[in-house]
Amino acid sequence: MSTRLEDRLLALADTLGGPLLAVDTSGAATLCRVGWAPGEVVEESFAGEAQQSEAIGAALAKASTNHPDAVKRLKAIVVGLGPGSFTGLRVGLALAKGLAYAGGVPLYGVSSLATLAASQEPGTVALMLEARRGEIFAAVYEVTEGALRALVADVLTTREAFAAVLGRFPAARVLDDAHVKPMRASASLLLAEARLRANASDDVGQLVPRYLKVSEAERLPTQTPSV
């Protein structure tokens, strides 16, 4: 993480008057803690962990034990809403909601694809991420330093259908799972910066993942057991 980005995040925490936390578990789990210790920005990724949901929970528990005052003083939590892994998204949102409820902390949900786009180099970025069954999660974003604009909103589609959309963006860098840079949870804090400053948080009870697709259990028809 660049010194400039760290300075911007610390300035945001200073403006809000306390520590910040960002969590995203849509794919490779990642978190960012800002100001839990004076002048410190910590970003962690759990891409190599077999049980990422357990790893991120353990990391948050350890950080909370080491910095109990920071947890009490949390001013905002930003959480990735997806699309992505069904289980991962549920775990991440449950962790974020638990901390938000316990401490009365404002919670802000953001698009995980937007966070991933913001983690890339500046320019027009087209994301094509595997969603199984011949489908992809896709979006096109214009990424500039410190800002992001959606050109094509997050969608569940096919490679063939999205190829037609990409014709409108000849300069776009097309990034799939194998070529995209890892997501940085810090990027989600910057995406939500204006809302944090305006205290425009989400309703904790109403906030839900944005799967964009149905689960396997929902896809399969319900079978009535024979008598």
N, C-alpha and C positions, 0 to 999 in steps of 0.2 A: 504494500500500500504506500502511495506517495505521501510525502510530508504535507503537501498541499491538501490532499484529501483528509488526512488526519486532522489538520488544523481546522478545516471546514466542519468536520464532525464535532470536534471539541468546542468550536464556537457555537454550534447549534445546541449542544448540551448546556453550555454556559448561559445561553439566551433563555433556555427553558428552565434553568435553575436546578439541574440534577442529571443523573445518569440516564443512559438510553440503552435499549436492547433491540436487536433485530434477529429474527429467526426465519429460516426457510427450509422446509423439508420436502419440497416437491420432487426432488431428485436426490442428488448428493447433498446431504444435510449440511447446513452452514449457519453460523451465528456470528454476530458482532456485538461486542460490549464497548460502550463509549463512556468514559468517565467513571468507571467503577472504582478505579484508583486514580488519583490526581494526574491529569495530563496523559492518560493511557487510553489507547484504542487497541482492542484485541479482536482479531478475526480468526475464527477456527473453521476448518472444513473436516468432514468425516467421511469423505469419499472412499477411503480405504477400509472403513470399518464394515464388518460383516453385518452387524446389527446397528445400523445408523440411528434408528429411533432410540435405542437404549443408550448409545454413545452420546447423543446430544442431550438426553435427559440427565445422564451422569455428569456431563460437563457443566450444565446449568446448576445442578445440585452442588457440585464442588465450588463453582464460582459464588454461589449464594452463601455457602459456608465460610468461604474466605473473605467475602465482602458483604456481611449481613447489613451493614448500614446502607450500602449502595442499593440493595434490594428494597429496603424501606423507603429510599428516596427516589426510586425510579419515576421518571417523568413521562416516559412513553415507551410502548412496545410496538414494533412493526412486525407483522407476520405475513409470509407468503401464502396466498390463497390458491395457488395452482394456475393452470392445470399441472397435473403430474401424478405421482403415485398416490393411489387411494389411501393406503395405510399410512404412508409418510405424511400426507396432508392432514389426516385426522390427528396424528400424533403431535405434529407441530402446532396445530391450532389448539389442541387440548392443553399443551404446555403453556402457550401464550395466554389462553383464557384463564388458566389456573392462577398465573401470576397477576393477571389483570384484576380478577375477582378478589384475590387475597389482599392486594394492596390498593385497590381502587385506582389502578393505573390506566390511563387512556390507551386504547388499543386501535391500531390502524392496519387494515388489510390492504395488501397491494398485489398486483399481478406478478406471478413468478416469472412469466415470460418477459415482462417488462424489466424485472430485476436482472434477468439473464442478459437481455439486450444491453442494459446499462452497464453491464460488466465487460462488454466488448470494446474494441477500439472505436473511436468516432467514425461516423459515416452512416450510410443506409444499410441496415442489418436485417436480413430475412432469416428467420428461424424455422427450421423444419425438424421437429423432434419426434422420435418414434412413439406412437400411441397404441401399437399392436393392431391386429386384424386388418392390416393394409391401410391404416389411418395414421395421420400425423397431427401433432399440435403445431400450429403455424401462426406466424405474425410477421409484420414488417414494421420496423421502428427506425426513426431518424435519431441517431445518437450524436449529441454534441457534448462538449465538456460541461458537466454539471446539469444537463437537461436531456429530456427525452420526449419525442412526439410519436404517437402511434399513427402510422400510415395505413396499416391494415390491422384491425383489432384481432385479438386472440381468437382462434377458431380451430375446430376439429374438422379436418378435411382429408383429402387424399393427395398424394404427390402429383398425380395427373391434373387434378383440379387446381392445385396451388401453382403449378407450372404456368398455367394461363394467367394467373394473377401476377406472377413475377415478370411477365412481359411488359408490365407498366413500370417496372423499376430495373432498367438495364444495368444501372450502376450498383445495384445492391450486392453485398457480400452474402452469399447463401451459406448458412452454417447448419450442419446437421450434428447429431450427437457426437460424431467422431472428431469434429473440427471446431466445435464451440469452446471458448475459454470457460473455465469453471466459474460458477456463479459466486458473487461476493455479496454477502448479506449487507455489507456497508452500503452498497448501491441502493438497497431498498429504503434506507434511512434518508438518502438524498432525494429519492423519488417522492417520499412522503413529506419532505421538508416543509413545503408550503402549508400542508394540512397540520403539521405539528405546530408550526408557528401560529396558526389560526385556531388551534385547539379544536379542529374539526374531526374528532375521532369517530369511530364506528360504534354502533350499539353492540356491546360484547355478547349479549344473548342472541342477537340476530345474525351475527357474523358466521358464515358457513363457507366451506371450500368451494371453489369453482372448478369442478371436475371437467366440464365440457362434454363428458360422455358418461354412459351408465356403467355400473359395475357388472362383472360377470354374473353375479347372482341376480341382478335386475334384468340382464339380457336373456337369461334362460327362462323358459316358461315354467310356471309353477305346476307341479304334478300332484294330482290328488291321489293319496295312497289307496291301494285296492283294499277292499274289505273282505 
